[in-house]
Amino acid sequence: MHSFHIPVLGLGYSVDTPIKVSPFGISSVASIVDDEMIERMRKYHAIKSRKSFVPIKTNEPDFRSRRITAYLNLMDEIIDDTFNHLRREPFGKGTGITRYFELLPCTSPLKKPYVQWLNAQNGDQKAQLEQELRASLVKGSIDVNIMSKVDKMNKSASGEMLGDEDSDASAALRGFAQSTLASSLVLSAGMNPRLYGYLEKFRDFYPDEKGRLKKKIILKVSDFRSAFIQAKFLAKKGIWISEFRIESGLNCGGHAFATDGYLLGPILEEFKTKRKEMSAELFAMYQTALATKGLHIDTMPALLITVQGGIGTAKEHEFLLRHYGVDAAGWGSPFLLVPEVTNVDADTLNDLVEADSSDYYVSDSSPLGVLFNNFRNSSAEKDRLARIAKGRPGSPCKKKYLVSNTEFTEEPICLASREYQHLKLNQLKSLNLEAQEYEIQANAITQKICLCDGLSTSTLLKNNLLAPRENKSVAICPGPNLAWFSRTYSLEEMAGHIYGKTDLLAGVKRPNMFINELTLYVEYYIKERGVYTKNPTPKKLKYLQKFAGQILAGIDYYRALVEELTNETDEYRREMQNQLVISEDQVRECVMEFA
């Protein structure tokens, strides 16, 4: 129904977004990483919707998986109730069914009959159109996300190590697989063979007798090669990839998985040119794998290509759909400023509204050791600095989803934890480094922030679910694109902006999304070059040379692409060409210094 979806936002920012938008035909993604926060949200929504709630406690068997299943089933039930009520509502000002059709883009197949209904004078004709419109309503997909690499092994209540199927990611997968949802699982953060293998155990991921998949797999990817490798791995197991969700490596929210200089435009071009060939090869593998399981399918399931990361205008949205043939585009960070859709507490929301571009930055704050898009004005960042000033860096570590380090302890601990940072700083002091070098290395240790609590706290604050003595630090991870949006918006305003019905950035001078990403990659390249000069190695030099070569190839690609931006003005295209020259000069200057 819609040509945009709302990607996963943190752990809690979009955890109940499906309840708010699915009845209007809009698809969105909820994280299923934090089962503790999810259990609280299940109680909150059960009470709000007057449904029964039986708590699932942490000393019960398989509590993580069961909590997730129970929450997803509740969401499914609430959305069904809302949708069925909406479907029966009268057409008229202020009703949900009218809102459903008003939110649709002008290009929607349902828009024409709706306009016909609005203009119909004949009572019988109007009644017939109304009946057809009601029958045509479709819910937005209630999708969920698992970060494949967030996969801690667990112990039983008695302290015994549990098996692979009870790891964090596997339990979350099982929670989705056993739910009533007919939707998609978005797998992100790279390949996890153990988790991918576990998919084989659940019937809902295989086609039924009519070739339909009740539960589908979406791979969030940042380049063609890795996407194809993962898809082939799964196809050989009889698991079909229903969508490649291409995300910019740097111009995105949350964790940023930078490519080796491959820019979004060339990546989209590769998917466009190889889509048909790739689909055919995957389907052949898929058929063979299904045959070994006694399943047969003659018709290739749909394989969608979508894109997200840094999209900010209706013209960019339309260009991506038209030029690259993508099936939809994701709009994430801008929806953090839509209070009726996402969970952002009042203080953080105000900070986002008042922020400028300098407040958004790519950081090394994540304990995962992956680049992380951070917000300087978050309370988590302020509290981090305050703890350092008090001589007590690091955060209390309660949820332990991101524990990984065994440098000092037998049990893994988190790089953002007070325990790890205390031990690591003591080790650093014993090295008797020069003051400047000590400061650099100490900052690298203490810049890690707690994400398990931080990315859920805002949700608990907004819904009054935070206990009096609980940590109130909010971590938030918008993409740099949010800097161009400067107030809160309604769902109508944001959807209208996406479809060109209104322009929320009127009068704002904002570079094209491809230029914004290019700028981030040039900055990243210059930073990496600085690291190399301090510790040069042949391997690092080769990496930087490849990186620069890919950026320059991307710039050449964009030079030709500018002429395809026929929905933009001549002045806009000239400015884009000028920005390409500036970026090229910056990269070539660095390359010459290596020569």
N, C-alpha and C positions, 0 to 999 in steps of 0.2 A: 504493500500500500504506500509506503514511504520510501524515498531514495536515500534516507539517512538512518543510521542507528546510533545509539549511545553506548560507547565502549565502557568497559569496567573502569571505575574510578576509585583508586585506593582499595582499602578493605571494606570500608563502610559507606563511602560517599554515594555509591549506587547500589547498596545491598538490597534496598526495597524499591528501587526505581521502576522495576517491572510492574509493581502494584499501581504505580502512578501513571504510567504511560502505555502499558500493554493494552488496556481497554480501548485506547484510541488508535490502535494499529501500529504503534511505534515499538520497534524491537530494542532491547537494552540488555546489558550484561551485569550480573551481580557476582561479586567475589564470594567463593565458598572456602576461603582459607581460615578465617577466624571463627571457629565453632562456638567459642565463648560469647562473643558479641552476637553471633547469629542466634544463639539460644535466648538471649535477652530480647532480641528483635522479634523472635517467634512469640514470646510471652506478650510483648507490647501489641503486636498485631492481632493475636488471638483475643486479647481483652477488648481491643478497639472494634473488632468485627464480631464480638460476642460468640466466639467459638471456644471450644474446650481447650485447656492447656494442661498437659501432664509433663512436669519437668523431667529432663533426662540428665542425670547426675554423672559426674566424672568418675565415680566408683562403679558405674554400671558397665557391663560388657559392650564393646563396640560403640561407646557413647558418641564419639566424634561423627562417625558415619550416620548414626541414627538421628543425631541432632540436625544434620544437614538435610537428610531425607524428610524429616518432619517439617522443617522450615520451608523447603521447596514445595512440599505437598500443600502446606497452608497457603503459600503464595498462589499456587495453582488454583486452589479453591476460592480464595478471595477474588482473584482476577476473573474467574468464571462467573462468580456471583455479580460482580460489578458489570461485566460485559453483557450478561444476560439481562440485567436490569436496564442497561443502556439501550439494548436492542428493542426493548418494549416501550421505551419512552416516547412521548409525542414529539414530533418535529416542531420546533419553535424556539424562540430566543431563550438562551440560558440552559437548554437541556443538553445532556451528554451526547445524544445522538447527533444533534446539530453541530456540536463542537467537533465530533469525529470528522464530519465532512468538511467543516471549515478549515481544519488543520491540514487537509490533504493538499498536495501541490496541484497546480492547474493541469499538469500532465497526467495525473492519475486517471485511469479508466473510469473511476467512479465519479469524477468531477462533472463530466458532461451530463449523465442522468440526474445528478443532484441539481445542477443548474436548470435542467429541464423541469424538474419538480418545482423549483422555486418559481419558475415562470408559468407553470401550468395553470390554466383557468378552469378547465373541465374537471369536475369533481371525480368522475370515474377514472380519468387519466391520472390524476394526482394520486388517487388511492392505489392504482396499479404500480406507479413509479415508486411510491412509498414502500410497498410490499417488496419490490425488487431490491430497493436500496437496503432494507433491513436484512434481506437474505444474503447480501453481498459483503456484509461486515466481516472482517477478519481481525483477530487479535494480533498484537505484536508478539514476537517470539520472546520467551522468558529464558534467556541464555545465562550460562554460568561460566566462571573463569577459574582455572587452576594454573598457578605458576609451576611448571613441571619440575623445576629445580628446588622448590621449597618442599622438601620431601624427607623430613626428619624421621629416623627410626624411633620406635616407642617401646616403652616397658609396660608390663601389666601392673595392676595395683599392688601385687606382691613383689614387684621388682624384677620380674623375669623379662628378658628381651623378647619382644613379639616379632612375628615374621614380616616378610615383605608386604603382605596384603594389609597390614595395619600401620604402614608408614603414613605420614600425614597426607601426601598426595593421593596414595591409593585409597585411603579411607574416604577422602573427599570425593574421589571418582566413584566409589561405591555408593556414597550418599546420593549422588546425582543419578547413577544408573538404576537405583532401586526406587527412585521417585516416580510420581505419576506424570511428570512433565514430558511433553513431546516437543523437544527443543534441541538446542546445540550446546556442546561443551567446547569452550574456547581454551585451547592449550597454548600457553605462552612461555617465554623464557627458555626456549631451546628444547633439545631432544632428551627424553628420559626413557631409555629402552625398557627399563623395568615397568614403568607406568604404562607405556605404550603396549607392552605385552599383556598387561592386566585388562586392557580393553576387550581382549578376545573372550573373556569369561562372561560377558553380559549380552544376552540375546537382543536387547533393544538397539544395539549398534549394528545389527545385521538386518538385511531387507526381509520384509514379510513376503507372503505369497504373491502380492501385487507389486513387489519391488520397492515398497516404501520403507523409509527408515524412520522409526519413531524417535530415535535419538541420533543426532548427527555430530560430526567432529569439525570444528573450525580450527585451523592452524594460524596463529598470529606469527607473521614472519617479516623479515626485513630485507631478504634478497631471494632471487629465484633459485639459486643453487641449493641453499639449505632447505628451502621449501620443498623442492623436488625430492631431495634425499629423504626427508621425513615422510613425505607422502608415499614414496615407493616402499619404505620400511613398513608402513601401515597397510598399504594395498596388498603386500605379500602375506599379511596376516588376515586378510579379508575385511579390513576396515577401510571404508571409503572416506576421503576428505571431501566434505561438502562445500568448503569455502577456504580460500586463502585470504586471510585478512592482512594486507600489506600495511605495515606501519613504518613511518619515517624513523630512521635510526636515532636521530637526535631531536627533531622538531616534534616532540610528543610529550605527553605527561607521564608521570611515574618513572619506572626504570627505563633507561635508554640503552639500547643495544646497538652501538655505533657500528656501521659497516666499515670496511677498509677503504673508505672514500667513495663508495658507490652511492650516487645520489638518487633521490626518489624518482625523478623523471625517467632516467635510463632504466631503472628497475621496473617501472610500470611498462615501459616500452618492451622490455624483454618478456614480461608476462603476456603482453598483448600479442607479440609475434609468435610466441611458442605455446600459447594456450591450447590450441587445437591438438598439436602434436603431443603435448604433455598429457592431455586428457585421455587420448587414445592409448598411450603407453600404460598409463595408470589403470585404465579400465581392463586391459588385457591381463595385467597382473591380478587385478581384483577378481575377475571371473575365474581365473585358475585357482586362486586361493579359496574362493567360495566353493568351487567344485570339490575340493578336498574335504570340505565340511558338509558335503551333501546338499549344498544350496546352489541354485542356478538363477541367473539373471541375464536377460537378453538386452535390456535397454539401459544405457549408461545413466546413472543418477546425475542430477545437476551438480556442476562444479562452478561455484560462484567465485568471482574475484572482486574484492572490495579494498578500499584504501582509507587510511586515517592518519592523522598527525599534521597539525598546523593549518588545516583548512579554515578559512576565515570569512569568505564572501560567497554570495550566491553565484558569482561568475566563476570562481574557482571550482565550486561544487559542480556546476553545469559543465565546465570544461573537462573535468576528470571523467564524468559520465560519458560525455560525447566523444572526446578524443581517444581515450584509452579503453572505452567500452566497459568500464567497471560497472558492476551491478548496483553498488551503493557506496556511500562514503560515511565514515564515522566522524561524529562531532562530539568530542569529550569535554575538554576543559571549559569551553564556554557555558556548558550546562551546570558548572559549579556555581554560576551566578543566576541560576533559575531555582529559587528556593522550593517551589512546588514539586520539583523533579529530583533533587539531590539533597543529601544531608550535610549541610555546612552550618556550623554553629554561628550565632550572631556576631561574635567578635571576629572570628576568622573571615566571615563574609564581608564585614566592613573593611578589614585589612586588604582583602582582594580587590574590593571596589576602589580603594584609594591607592593601590600599588601602581608603579610604573615599570617599564621594561627592565630597569636595573635590579628590581626585586626578584626577578626570576632568573635562575642560573642552573647550569649543569654541574652537579657536585659529585663528590666521592663519599656522600653521607650514608649510603646504604651499607649495612653489615654484610650484604651479599657479595660485596666487592664489584658491583656493577654500577655504572654511571646512573645517577638519580637526579631527576629534575626537581629542584628544591625551591622553597619560597623563603626569602630572608626574614620576613616579618612574622613567620609562624611562631606560636608560643613554644613549640618544641625546640626551635632554634634559639629562642631567647633563654629558655630554661637550660639548654646545653651550655651556653656561654656563662650563665649564672653559676652553674655547678663547677665549671672550670675556675671561675673567679674565687669560689669558696674552697678550692683545693680538693673537691670531690667530683672529678669528672666521671662520666658514664651514667647509665640509667639502671634502675632496678630491673631485673629480668624475670618476669613472671610467666609469660605465655610460652616463651622458648621456641617459637616457630622457626627462628633463624639461627639457632645455635649450630656452630660448625667447627670451632677452633679447639684443638686439643694440645696446643703448644705448652700449656702450663698445667692442665688438668686432665684427669682420666675421662671424665664426662665432658662432652662438647659444651662450650659456652659461646655466647654471642659477642661479636666484636664491639657492639655498642654498650655492653654491660659494664657496670661499675667494677665488677670482679676482674674482667679481662683488662680493662684500661688501667686499673691499679697495678696489676702484675706486669703489664707491658711497659708502663712508664717507669717502674722500678728497674726493669731490665735495661731500659734506655739510659737511665741515670748511671748505671754501673759501667757504661761504655766510655764515660768521660769525654763526650763529644764537645766540639766547640759550640759556643752559645747559639750561633746562628743555625748550625746544622741540627742541634738538639731541638730548637724551636720548630724547624720544618718537620722533623720526624714526629715530634709530640703532637703537632697540629694534625698530622695524618692519622694519628691514633684517636685523638679526641673529637674529630669531626663526625664520627659515626653517631647516628641518632637511632633511638628505638622506634621501629616502624610497626611492630606488632601491636603495641598500645596506640602509638601516635596516629596511625591511619584508621583507627576505629573510634578514637575518643570523640571526635566531632559529632559522629552519629549518636553516641550516647548522650552527649551534652544537649544536642538539639531536641532529642526526644525525652529528656529528663530521666535518663536511665543510669547516670553515673552516681555511684555511692559517694557519701560525704568525704571520705579519706582517699578516694582513688585519684590517681595521677590525672591532672587536667591538661597535660601537654598535648597539643594538637600538631601533628605533622600533616602537611598537605603538599601535593606534588603536581601542580598544574604545569602544562606545557607553556613555553614562552609566548605562545599565541594569545594567551589570556590577557596580556598587557594591553591589547588594543580595545578590550571591552571594559567599560568604565562605570557600570551601574548594574543593579539587579534587573532581571527581565522575567516576563511571564512565558509560559510555554508557547502561547500564541505568537509572542514577539520573536522568540528564537526560531521557531519553525518558519515563521514568515520571513525572517532574515535569510535562512538557509535557502528558501525557495524564491527569493527575490521579490516578495510582496512588499517588503519594507527593507530599509538599510540601516542597521544599528551602528554602522561605522561611517555614516555620512559625514564628510568633512575631516575624517581621520586619514592622515597620510601613512599608509601601511604598504610595505613592499610585498610583492607576490610571494605566495607560500614557498615556491621553489627557491626564490632568492633568500628568504629567511632561513631555510634549511642549509643552503649553500654557505651562508655567513657563519652558521653554527659549526659546520664542518671545517671551514677555513680556520676559525678560532681554535677548534680542537686540534687541527693539524699543527698549528703554531705552538700550542701548548705541548704536544707530544714531541715536537722538535726540540723544545727547551729541555725536556727530560732526557732526550738522546744526547744532547751536548754535554750533560753532566756525567753520563755513563754510556759512552758510545760502544756499540757492538755491531758486528756485520749483520746479524739477524734484524736488529732494530732499524739499521740503515735501509735494508731491503724492504722492510715493512713501510717505512716512510716514503721511499721512492715509489712504491706501488700506490700508496695512499695519494700522493701528489698527482701521479699519473691518472688515477681514476677521477679525481676532482677536475683536472684539466679536461679530460674527456667529457665529463658531465657539463662543463661550461660550454664546450663546443656544441654539445647536443642542445643546450638551452638557447644558444644563439639562433639555431634553426627553428627551434620550437616557438620562439617569440612571435614569429610571423604567423603562427597558427592561432594565436590568441586574438581571434577576430571579434570576440565579444568585449575587448578592451579598447581604449582610445589610443591614438597615435602617440600621444605624450606618455602614456603609461608604458607602451612598448619601448619607447626611446629610453626612458628612465631605467627600465629593466636591462637594456643593452649596456647602459652606463655602469650599472651595478655589477654586471658580469665582467666588465673590463677591470674594475677595481679589485674584485676577488681574484681574477687571473693574475694581476700584477703582484698581489700579496703572496700568492703561492709561488710564482716564478722567482720572486726575490729570495724566498727561502730555499728553493731548489738550487739557485745559483750559489748560495753560501755553502752548499754541500759539495759543489763541483771542485 
